[in-house]
Amino acid sequence: MLISTWAWRSHYYPLVPLTWGLLAAGHEVRVATQPALVQAVTATGAPAVAVGRDLDFTKDFAGMFGGVADEEPGQDGMAAAVTADGGAVRYAEAVVDDLVAFGRVFRPDVLVHEPFNLAGAVAAQALGVPVVKHLWAADFSETIPVEEAVATGDLVRRFGLDRLRTDSDLVLDPCPPAMQFPGGRSPRQPIRFVPYNGTAEVPDWLLAPPSRPRVCVTWGTLMSEMDDDRVFLAPRVAKALSELDVEVVVTTDPRAHAKFAGLPDTVHIAQKPLALHLLLPSCVAVVHQGGAGTTMTALAAGVPQLVLPTVGDQRFNANQLAATGAGALGSVDKVAEQIAGLLTDDATSAAAAELARENAERPTPGQIAAELPRLLA
């Protein structure tokens, strides 16, 4: 099994439980990624292979960020295409040659990749092996067409291919039907979302039940590292929520802690990286940016969500979640009022609990890993 992922933790983390399942089932597994992610991969117990070169996330995706929360649908970039000068192609160009070269040595039977990983899709075609796409959440990639210059361009022709294949032999889908984007070009196999949020240590203060309703404020694995007040809204959110009669727990990258200076004692800043799946079961609500990993971790925990997105896929996740009734699209200027409303909204709590129940009834990543050869037969 060859697993291909971009060097973003938020892209790899949803693949970790399947990776564990594949290893436990006795499959031979390699995770191919850019050098920057190798340490994070090996920390999960999986063997990593460095391919290609690293890119600067903030540079390559500059201009994608902004205030999309208040924009009308269709005006926030969701109608964009995968273009030859876009970030998805730049990341593919950075790794595809090395990925195919390694694949020709390793000779995998199956290649697994995450959405928008064009290098993984191209490599599977070049190697002539079945391709499995593992979704993060609702399938945002289904809404984004691939430009003709990409589908028939040098990215595929260098390997003697005429056209990029845009379907998959199998799509592993962790998203409940009520939240999933309809349709799809490929057969889908439901899989339970099992959260992996990085290395996990349970702090002492989390062992005791909270004395007041606990609200989590988090901003994902990447957005909390960005020095951009338009994107990193967590300090403003925490300050607004400090006026409520709740306990606010902030979990972000430690390098951002200085931005939370001066907040009252009702706001607890987790001093060490804190895995969300450990914290959220003790929370009555969570406020976040709308990343797929955060959205799905909260979904698995059955916690009502308030989402303040700043990029297109986050807005997409927020809209899909809101349609289920288990969360809402938020505004930084009204966040205290909105959270106060969520705390007394039995319908939202019931909808969140229903999504968690649906997720728990799906086959585990371990079960899917053991059945994958049969599913692809």
Summary of the structure (lengths in Angstrom):
residues: 377
radius of gyration: 20.3
end to end distance: 15.0
largest distance: 63.7
contacts: 1278
relative contact order: 0.14
helix: 42%
strand: 13%
